[in-house]
């Protein structure tokens, strides 16, 4: 078996590339079905967030979905030219792929160090894959290992302390750019998990004048009532932006909600009043050209990395402790993984050894010895000897798998099985001659 992963993230690719490769929930399910159709023996999970798009695959080494095949799949699915982003992709195999997933699940590969939301995103991606029936024994074990490791890191280290989400960093950026943020009129577009998190951080920063606007007014109203803020209907969005000082947007949309023309009309009614827009959506809600409008200050999710890097400098000890945990859990998974491929072969070896012992016992207990009173005791003793010898062989095979490769261990067992079959056949032949 082989594990591979391929992807892009906020470190390897700019937002204009990431948003083109973003998968909605529906697209994720469709993509997983297509991958399973193209590679029936493979197991797949697709993780798509505002900061990354990654595919994890486990399959047989002969006929495995190779990195280049998955890269081409990404390009074809989104109708993109692979040459436009191939150099931005990263590729991992086996232990490196396992370590990368665990690092992602723990929030150590996030724009915001220790971001807690990413573990939930990994879990959601796994649930989608389970629903699409694209997982299997290896991927199931791998992702549960990632969940366990993420929980362990967050509970045993301080990596999640402080600004632990993109939403939190967005508010930090707003505070830096808007000195009197507590007096600002703020519009939060979107009432999903990220939208509510934004509201939480804004309230913590002392901002009482917040209006949440969502496509589903009832859902937005529930959040407003829960948080003690205002809610407005989607049809009132433009009117609220006209009166706002800060707009923070986190709506899931495949197209821009606002282009330059729409925002220009809004700004014409504001009488040169500055407007700060923080767009943390991928794909983006605001067309990038909006930033060229006078008195409009537009920041996308990539600009948040400035504040995130400041957060990183103070967390080196936490990072070291996290990496120790990740390393330990990666090694534990790889020890299990190294035996998966040889498991069925070990079963065949046990069967052949058992057959040899049965053949020898049958040859021994013939004639007058068939009714020997020691027959049952001798059979038990032979079984014990064979099992002890098998234990020695299996221990050495597992050592070969761990120190060399599962493939070499598989070849070793195959040779042993072939020799055992030959011995068994020779014993059968002698019995027939007699």
Secondary structure, 3 states (H helix, E strand, C coil): CEEEEEEEECCCCCHHHHCCCCCCHHHHHHHHHHHHHHCCCCEEEEEECCCEEEEEEEECCCCCCCHHHHHHHHHHHCCCCHHHCHHHCEEEECHHHHHHHHHHHCCCCCCCCCCCHHHHHHHHHHHHHHHCCCCCHHHHHHHHHHHHHHHHHHHHCCCCCCCCCHHHHHHHHHHHHCCCHHHCCEEEECCCHHHHHHHHHHHHCCCCCEEEECCCHHHHHHHHHHHCCEEECHHHHHHHHHHCCEEEECCCCCCCCECHHHHHHHHHCCCCCCEEEEECCCCCCECHHHHHCCCEEEEEHHHHHHHHHHHHHCCHHHHHHHHHHHHHHHHHHHHHHHHHHHHHHHHHHHHHHHHHHHHHHHHHCCHHHHHCCCHHHHHHHHHHHHHHHHHHHHHHHHHHHHHCCHHHHHHHHHHHHHHHHHHHHHHHHHHHHC
